[in-house]
Amino acid sequence: MLQLLNALYAWFAEDFRFVRVLFLMVGVGLTLDTARRLQRDSQLRRFGTSTKGRIVRVSRGEDYDTAIIGFTDAAGRTHEFDSELSHSGAPIGASVDVRYDPQNPRRAHLAERPLSRALLYLVSLIVAAGFIFFSVVFHG
């Protein structure tokens, strides 16, 4: 096993193309994911329907916890989604504002805390730019 690790280390130390391509893929993937979320949020602001939802549970993550939000659409069906934002500490059962796509209610987001959402996207884009930057300038 040690010989394998030594061989991999020697290969990476000699040729960083693989690492550069990996960094580029991570950066581009993170950029595309953030762009998809920004587009979703833009469409929900323009065409979405507002309703009240409730925090039904808290999802425990490695870095931070997120609230799972439940809401009822105009047709009376219930839906749940992950708020994507760090849990603010509001108790389970607390009422929150939700915007959702009436054509596809699975596309929903927490209408509250727009500054937190903007900060999340900004940090994601900065991290993505860092990965892309290092993939371009890092020559080993």
Backbone hydrogen bonds, N-H to C=O, Kabsch-Sander energy under -0.5 kcal/mol:
donor,donor_aa,acceptor,acceptor_aa,energy
5,L,1,M,-2.2
6,N,2,L,-2.4
7,A,3,Q,-2.5
8,L,4,L,-2.5
9,Y,5,L,-2.6
10,A,6,N,-2.5
11,W,7,A,-2.2
12,F,8,L,-2.7
13,A,9,Y,-2.7
14,E,10,A,-1.6
15,D,11,W,-2.5
20,R,16,F,-2.6
21,V,17,R,-2.7
22,L,18,F,-2.5
23,F,19,V,-2.7
24,L,20,R,-2.4
25,M,21,V,-2.6
26,V,22,L,-2.4
27,G,23,F,-2.6
28,V,24,L,-2.7
29,G,25,M,-2.6
30,L,26,V,-2.5
31,T,27,G,-2.1
32,L,28,V,-2.7
33,D,29,G,-2.3
34,T,30,L,-2.2
35,A,31,T,-2.5
36,R,32,L,-2.3
37,R,33,D,-2.0
38,L,34,T,-2.6
39,Q,35,A,-2.4
40,R,36,R,-2.3
41,D,37,R,-2.6
42,S,38,L,-2.2
43,Q,39,Q,-2.4
44,L,40,R,-2.4
45,R,41,D,-2.2
46,R,42,S,-1.9
47,F,43,Q,-3.3
48,G,43,Q,-0.5
48,G,44,L,-1.5
49,T,100,Y,-3.0
51,T,98,V,-2.3
53,G,96,V,-3.2
54,R,70,G,-2.6
55,I,94,A,-1.9
56,V,54,R,-0.6
56,V,68,I,-2.8
57,R,68,I,-1.2
59,S,66,T,-3.3
60,R,58,V,-0.6
61,G,59,S,-0.5
66,T,59,S,-2.2
67,A,85,L,-0.6
68,I,57,R,-3.1
69,I,67,A,-0.6
69,I,81,F,-3.0
70,G,54,R,-3.0
71,F,79,H,-2.4
72,T,52,K,-0.6
73,D,77,R,-2.8
76,G,73,D,-2.0
79,H,71,F,-2.7
81,F,69,I,-2.0
83,S,67,A,-2.7
87,H,65,D,-3.4
93,G,55,I,-2.9
94,A,91,P,-2.1
96,V,53,G,-2.4
98,V,51,T,-2.8
99,R,109,H,-2.3
100,Y,49,T,-2.2
101,D,104,N,-0.6
101,D,107,R,-2.1
104,N,101,D,-0.6
107,R,104,N,-2.6
108,A,106,R,-1.1
109,H,99,R,-2.4
111,A,97,D,-2.2
112,E,97,D,-0.8
117,R,113,R,-1.8
118,A,114,P,-2.5
119,L,115,L,-2.4
120,L,116,S,-2.2
121,Y,117,R,-2.2
122,L,118,A,-2.5
123,V,119,L,-2.7
124,S,120,L,-2.1
125,L,121,Y,-2.3
126,I,122,L,-2.3
127,V,123,V,-2.5
128,A,124,S,-2.3
129,A,125,L,-2.6
130,G,126,I,-2.1
131,F,127,V,-2.2
132,I,128,A,-2.4
133,F,129,A,-3.0
134,F,130,G,-2.6
135,S,131,F,-1.8
136,V,132,I,-1.5
136,V,133,F,-0.5
137,V,133,F,-2.6
138,F,134,F,-1.7
139,H,137,V,-0.7
